[in-house]
Amino acid sequence: MKLNDATAEYRTARKQGLKRYHDDLKKGVSPYPKVLDELIADRKIAGRVELGLFEIPIDRIVGTANAGRRTAFSADFMPLLEENTEFGMKWISLCNDHLGDTGIRDPIRCYEYRGDFYIQEGNKRVSVLKYFGAATVMASVLRIVPAWSEDEATRVYYEFLDYFHKSKLYAIRFDQPGRYARFVAALGFTRDHVWTPEERQAVQSLYLRFSHEAEAASLKGTTLSDAFLHFLSVYSIDDARAMSAEEIRAAITASAAETEASVSVETQIVAPEKSVLDRIVDAVLLPDDIQAAFLYEYDPEESDWIAAHEAGRKYAEEKLGNQVKTKTYRITPETDANACFKEAVEDGATVIFATTPSLIAACRKAAVAYPQIKILNCSVIMPFPGVRTYYSRIYEAKFISGAIAGAMTKTDRIGYIASSPTFGVPAGINAFALGARMTNPRARIDLHWSCSEEDPMAALIREGVDVVSNRDLPIPSQPQDHWGLNQIAPDGSLHALAAPFWNWGEIYVRLLMDILQGHWVDSTFRSTAQAVNYWLGMQSGAVDLVFAEDLPEGVRTLADLLKGELSKESLFPFFRRIVSQDGILRSDGTRLFSPEEILRMDWLCDAVDGEIPPFEKILPMSQNIVRLEGIYRDTLPPEKVDVTL
């Protein structure tokens, strides 16, 4: 390269530097690079570690080790001095080397502090490389470790230190707790896995490809590393490595609204007010019918859960007549969820119901692949805007069931078998206990968990309870048998009293009518980046109870009264004084809990004997659902994904 050309590049770089310099002055911020000595002057340091040679990301170089040379650069390391100075001549010479046959080969020397780099030697080399858009530079790195503290930034940095010890990779940077562990799990590694050079190169290569396409797609609203983590939560490493540049770019664009978001809990599906003009437009534009697909992980004959949804599907089809056509798709090892989504779309489905929480990952991928399709997952508190979720407020029926149990017990000891500590389950336990205390102030609830015990019913019978609440009735027409609330005879046999049930048919009718009537507005909720969770109760017909024919008349009358008030939403189970097991006053009886507070309850009221089981006590068969919907899911260490680098 000719020296004149290098001089011209310097003039351009200096012009950029002067612009940044004056822009920063106008903003009232320092126009120069940061100085490490000034940053750590009053801060406690835990130690210094010589790391040796590493390839570090250029964009993480933010300052100099000391103030000696910083006034020669703008904050982004563009030159500020005249070209005829010694500084300018050296910069031009380095530029000439970089674009010629020699190249810039000597590594720089720098300090790393909290994940950022501060140059000790090689400022002009960095300036030239930044000007030409280099992604990385070789550096001899000395790490300065801050003293431990409880502030979030320090905790995240210490998580990075643990991650870096195994990966030796600087390219990925997160600023929220838990992200490094999730990233490692998404790659298919255990937390203790030490990366091989080949694995490190594979991840870095994919990240650079992703970075390039993210820039081309004008990624906004999130950091590059967070976007990469989100990308890997939708697409496996194997998927990503097989994708073309165009496919990666399209996936980034399509998934821009699919990052984790706040959840709006909707307790009713209410039709908005429409003007006369809106109704005329609806009559012209709205479809006369829709095709709905239902995805099942099991056959209805082998799963009570799927049987209940199948009954709901048939009910909705019968209720809505020619307005809705439905079709079921069975997920098998040969036909996985992704293939079922694709088949449903090709068959003309415009709305797809995935009936188990474990399908949420496939739903997220489908939401990106088919943005024109309305996708719903039967789960709760899922923070993904592209997938709406639906569930029932079963705690309302549990409250009535508890009132019946309190009235029917002769020993004041009532058993309760809970499924697993997922969102809404503690609310059901507490509502049951409050109902029991309403009719029997002496009642105590003996709590057992089917997710952590082999035979909780036998344990409760041995403990001497005379009434027990078991799992909810799958289908109201099914014989109650051991489901729901039962009285225990002296010989251990069960006598049915009442049984709460989930009325999926009413939920499907309301969701489908909402779509048919044009109330589902994708653009609105996508623009707010808010996930939508329908959480319907007795007012919607989504929750109900069946009563035994021989239930005493007075108890039946009370249950019907409670049911009527709950259906009118003039009675609220938690609108009363509540003290939890640890003695904390959770409510003084003067305020209503919000739906989010009820869903996220992670405590038990003082009428309950028992505890919420920690994750390590959950049986393996129940751990997946607790990972997905557990009340403490955000504190669980991520589970590695089975992928191959």
N, C-alpha and C positions, 0 to 999 in steps of 0.2 A: 504493500500500500504506500502511496506517496505521502510525504510529510505534510504537504499542503492539504490533502484530504483529511488527515488526522487533526490538523489545525481547524478546519471547518467544523469537524465534529465537536471539538472543544467549544467553539463559539456557540454552537447549538445547545450543548449541555449547559454552558454558563447562562445562556438566555433562560433556560428552564429553571436553573437554580435561582436566578435573580427574581423570576416571577414567583416562585414558591416563597422566597425570602420576604418579598413585599406583601404577599397574601397573608403570611403568618403574622407580620407586623400589624396589619389591619385587623386581624382577629384577636390581637393582644396576647399571642402565644410566642414562645421562644422560636426564633427563625433558624436556630442551629440544631445539630444533632444532640441527643441527650448525653450527659456525662456520668459515667458510672460512679466515679469518686463522690460526686455530689449526691447521688441516689442512696448510697449505702453509708454515708457519713454518720448518720445518727441511728442506724439500724443494727440489730444484733445479728452476727454471722455465726453459723454453726460450724463452718469449716470450708476449706478449699480443696478441690480434687482435680488433679491433672488427668484429663481424659485422653490426651493424645490427638492424633489426626482424625478428623471427621469431615464428611461432606455436609455442610450446613446450608439451610435455605437462605438465600440472599435477602428475602423480604423480612427476615427476622433480625437482621442487623439494623439496630436502631440508634446506635450512638458510639461514642469513643470512650476509651478507658479513662482519659483525663482531658482537661480543658485545653491542652496545648495547641492542637490543630483544628479545633472544631469551628472556628470562625472562617475557615477556608471553605466550608461546605454549608449548603442549605440543609434543612432538616431531613431531606430525602437523599442527602449525599451528592447532590449535584454541585459542581465547582462554582465558586463566587469570585475568585481572584482573576486579575488580568492575565491574558495569555502569555505576555512577555515576562512574567515573574518566573522564578525558579520552580514554583509549584506548577504553574501552567505548562512550562516546558516539560516537566517530568510526566504530567498527566498526558500530554500529547504523545510523548515517547511510548508510554504504556498502551495508549490507544493504538498506536502504530503496530506494536508487538501483537496486541490482541487480534487485530484484523489481518495480520500478516502470517507468515509461516511459524514464527516463534511462539506466539500465544502467551498468555499469562499463566505461568506454571507454578511459581513459588506459592506455597500456602500462606495465608495470612495468620497472624496470631491474635487471639481474642479471648475475652472473658464471656462466660455465659452466666447470667443472673436471672432467675425466674423464667427461663425459657427464651430470653432475648439475648442478643450478642452485642458486645461493645469492643471495638477494635483497639488493640494495643499497637499493632504494626500491620500496615497494609491499607491505610485509609484510601489512598489514590487508586489502588487496585480494585477495591470495593466500588469506588465511585465509577470507574470505567465499566465494570461489570454490571452495575445497576443501570447505567445509562443504556447499555445495549440489551438489557432485559434478560440477563443470565438468571437461571433458576437457582443454582447452587454454586458454592465455592469451597475448596478444600481449606481447612483451618485447623490449627493447633489450638485446642480449647482447654481453658482452665475454668472449672465451674466454681462459682461462689454460692454456697448453700445458705439460704436464710434460716435463722432459728425458727423452730416450730412454734406456731400459734394456731388459735382456733378460727382465725378469719378465713373466709372461703377461698381467697386467692392462694393463701399458703397451703391449705389442705389440698387444693387442686394441684399445686406444684409438687407436693410430696407424692400424690398419685402419679404424676408424670415421672418422678424419679424412679418409682417402682416399675412403671411401664418401660422407661428407657433402659433400666438395668437389664431387661430381657430382650428388648428389641434393637437397641442401639440406633434408633431412628428418630431424627429430629423433625421430619417433615410435618407430622400430624400434631396439631395443637388444639386442645380443648380448654374452655374456661369455666366449665361447670362440673361439680363433683359427679363421679360415677361414669363419665363418658369414656375414659381410657379403658376401664374394665369392659364396658359394652362393646367398644371397638375391638378389643382382643377377642371377645366371645364371638363377634360377628365374623371374624376371620377364621373361626374354627379352632382357636387355641385355648388351652387351659390357662389360668392366671399364671401358673408357674413355668409355662413353656418358654424355653430360651430359643429365640429365633436363629435359624441358620442364615448364612449369607444369601443363599438362594431365596429363602422366604422374604428376607428384607428387601432384596432387589425386586421381587415380584410385586410386593405391596407398593414400594416406591414407584415402580413403573406404572402400575395401575392408577396410583394417585396423581402422577404427572399427566397421564392421559385424561383423567377426570378433570383436573385443573384446567387443562387446555380447552376442553369442551364446555366446562362451566363458564369460562370467560367468553367463549363464542355464544353461549346461550344467555349471556348477560345476567348471570345469577345475582339475585338481590335478596336482602332481608335475612341472611344468615351467613355464618362464617363458612369458609370453604371446607374446613375439617368437619363441622357439624353437618354440612350438606353431604359430604362423603360418607359419614356414618349413617345418615338417613338412607342414602342410596344403597348401602350394603345391608340395611335392614329390610329393604324391599327386594333387592337382587342379590343372589349368592355370588361369591367370588367366581365360581365357575361360570355363572350367567354373564357376569360383567366382563370377564376375560374374553368371552366369545362374541361380545357385542362389537359392532363397528362403531367408528367415531360418530356417525350420524345417529345410530341407535342410542348411544350414550347421551348425546346432546338432546335427543327427543325425550328420553327418560327424565333428564334433568328438568327440562321445560315442563313436562307433564306432571312431575311430582313436586313442583314448586309449592303447591298448596297443601302438600301432604306431610309437612313437618308436624311434629307434635304441637298440639294447641290446647287451649282451655276447653272444657266440656260444658256445654249448655244442657242442663237436665230439664227436659220438657215433661211435665206431669200430665199434660192433656194434649190432644191433637185438636186444635180449634181452628175452624175455617175463618180466615180474615174477612173483614168487610170488603165488599166489591161494589164498584159503581155500576151503573147501568151500562156504560160503555165497556167496562171490563167484562161484564157478563155476555155482551154481544160478541166481543172478541173471543171469549172462551168457547162460545157455541160454534164458532167457525174453526178455531185452531185446535181445540182439545180433541184427543183421540176418542173414538167411541168405545174402544176396548183396549186393554193392555194384556201383554203376555208376561206372566211371572214364573220365574224358575225357582225351585227349592232344592238346595244342595244338602244331601244327607251323608253323614260319615258312616252310618250303620243302617241296616234294614230295620223297618219299624217292628218287625217280629222279634228282633233281638235286643231292642233298646226301648225302654219306657219313655225316655226323653224324645226320641225320634217319633215314636208312636203318637205322642201328644202333639207334636208339630204336624204330623201327617193328618191327624184328626182336625187340627186347625186349618190346614190347607183345604181339606175337603169341605169344611164348614164355610170358609170364605168363598170357595168356588160356587157352592150351592146358594149362598146368600146373595152374591153379586151377579149370578146368572151369566148372561152373554157378555157382560162388561169385562170379565176377566177369564182368561184361559191360563191354566197352570200346567207345569210339567216338572217332574222330579228327576234329579240326577244323583246317581249313587257314586260316591267317591270310593275308589278301590286302589290297591297298589298298582294295578294296570292303568287305571284312569284316575290320575291324581286331581287335586282340586283345581290346579291351573287349567288342565285339559277340560274339566267340567265347566269352568267359567267360559272358556273359548267355545265349547259346544253349545252352551246356552245362548251366547250372543249370536252365534251363527244360525241358531234355530229361531232367532227373532225376539228373544227376551229383552224387555226394556227395564225390568226390575228383577233383581236377584236377591233371594233371601238365603244367607248361609246360616244354618240353624244351630251351630255349635261355636262356642267362643274360640276353640282351637283353630278355626278357619280364618281368624282375623288377619294373619300374615298373607294368606292367599287373597283375601278381600282387598288388602292394601295394594297388592300388585295389580289386581284387576282394576282397581279404581284409577290407577295410572294408565293402564293399557286401554281401558274403555271408559273414558271420561263422560261419554254420553249416556251410560247406563247407570241407573240408580241401584246402589249396592248397600244392603243392610246385613248386619251381623247380630245374631242373638247373643248379646253380651252387655256389659255395663262399664261405664267410665273408661272408654277407649278414646284416647286423645288424637284421633285422626280425622280431619275434616272430610276426606273423600268417602268415608264409610260411616253411615249412620248406624246406631245400635239401638236395640229395643229389649226391654225386660219388664218384669212386673213388680209392683210394690206388694209383695207377699206379706210384708210385716202387718198390713191392715187385717188380713185374715188371721194371722197369728195372734193379734190382739184379742179377737173374738174367741179364738180357740183357747187362749189363756184364761179368759173370763169363764168359759165353760169348765175348764180344768179346775179352777179355784172353787167353783160351786160344787163340783162332783167329788173332789178328794175327801177322804175320811181321815187321812193321816197327816194332812198338810204338807206332804212331800210329793212333788210332781217331777217326773222325769222329762228330759228334753234331749232328743238326739239331733244334733246339728250336723250338717253335711261337711262343710269346710269353711275356713275363715276367709271368705271372699266378700267383696263389697255387698252390703245389704244384709248379710247373715247375722252379724251382731245386732242389727236393728230388729230383725225378726225375733231373736232371743229376748231382747229387752222389751219389745212390745208384748210378747207372750207373758213375761214376768209381770209387767205392769197390769195386764188384763187379769192375771191370776190374783194379784194383790187387790184389785178393785173389788172382787167378790169374796176374797178371803185374805184379810190382812196378815194372817199367820203363815201363808203359803211360802214355801221355799222351793226353788227350782234346782234340781240336780242335773247338771249339764254334762253330757258326754258327746263325743265326736266320732262319726263313722269314718272320718278321714284318718284317724289315728288309733282306732281300736278295732279289733277283729269282730267282736260281738257286743256292741254297747247295750243292746236290749237285755241280754242276759245279765250284764253287770248291774243294770238298773233294777231288775227283778230281785237280784241278790241283796241290793241295798234297801229293799222294802218299800219302794214307791208304789202307789196304787193307781196312778194315772200317768200316762206317758204320751208325749208328742213325738211322733216319728216323722219320716219324710212325707212330703205332700203327695196327694193323690195325683197320678199322672193324667188320668182322664176321668171326668165326673161320672161317666156311665159305668166305670169299672167298679167291681165290688171293693168295698173299703178294706176288708181283710186287715192286714197289719199297718196299713197306711194311716197317716193323720193321727188324730187324738183317740186313744183307747184307754179303757179302764182295765186294770189287771185283776183278774179273779184270784182267789187264794191258791188255786191249782196252777197259776201261771198263764192261763189262757187269756186271750184278749177279747174285749167287748167294745165294739165301735161306738164312738160318741159323735164325732164330727171329723171332717177332713177338708183342709184348705186345698184349693187347686188353682192352677194357672190356666186361664182360658185363652189359649193362643189364637183360637178362631176369631174372637172379638178384636184382638190386636191386629191380626192380618186384615180384617175387614176395614178397620179404621185407617191403617197405613195405605191400603190400596185405594180407598175412597179419597184419601188426601191427595194421592197422585192423580186419580181420575179427574178430580175437580180443579186441578191446576194450582194446588196450594204448596206444592213442593217447589221451592224457588232455589235452584242450585246457585245462581249467581250471587244471591244475598249471603248465604252462609259461607260460600267459598271466599268471598271478598273480605269477610270478617275473620277468616282463618279460624273459625270456631267449630269444634266437633259437636254433633247433635246426638243426644241420648234420650230416646223416648222411655219414660219410666211410668207406666200406666197402672192405675189401681182400680178399686171397686167402682168409682164413678164412671170409668170407661168400660166396665164389665170384664176387665182383664184378669181380675182376681175374684174368687167366690169361695163358698164353702158348701158342702153337702152335710146334712144332719141325719143322724140315725133316727129311724122312725120312732123308737122308744125313748128318745131323749126326753127327760121330764119336761112337762108343759111349761113350768115357770122358767126353766133354763132356756128352753127354746124361744120363749117370748123375749127374754132378755137378749139372746143372740140376734133375733130378728130386729130388735130395736137398735142394737149397736150397728148391725149391718146397714140398716136404713140411714142412720146418721153418718156413717162413714161414706156411703154412696152419695149422699148430698154434700159431703165435705163440710159438715157442720160439727164433726167430732174429729179430734186429732189425738192419737194415742200418746204422743210425747208432750202434750200441752198440760203438764202437771209437774209437781216437784219431783226431781229425780236426783238420787245420790248414787254414785258409782261404788264399786267394791273397795276402792282405795280411799273412800270417804270424801271425795270431791263432789261438791254440789254442781251437778251438770245443768240443772235447770231449776229456777225458783218458782216455776209455774206461771210466769207472766209473759213468756215469749214463745213463739213457734220456732222449732228447728227448721232450717232451710232444707230442701231436698238433698243438697250436697252434704250437709252435716249428717243427715240420717244415713245416706249411702256410705259415708266414710267413717261411721262409728267404729272405733277400735277399742271400746271399753264395755264392761258389763255392769248392770245395775246391782245394787246391794242385795237384792232378793235372790241372786243367782249364786249357787255354789259350784265352782268349777272355773276353768280358765280358757283363754284362747290359746290353742297349741302353737308353739313356735314351729318354724319351718322344718327343723331337724326331726320333729316328732311326727311329721306328716308321712303317711304311707306312700311308697313310690307311685302307686296308681293314682294318687290324688295330687301329686306335686305339680303337674303341668297346669292344672286349673288354678292352683294357688299362685303360680308364677304369673299367670295371665291376669287374674282378677283378685288376687289376694290383697287384703287390707294393708299388708306390709310389703307389697311387691317391689316398691321403689327402693327398699333397703336390702333386697336379696342380691347376692352376687350373681352376675349374669351367667347363664348357662351357655357353654360353647355350642356353636352351630356346626353340624357335620358337613364341612366342605373341605376341599383339597386344594392346596396351593400348588 
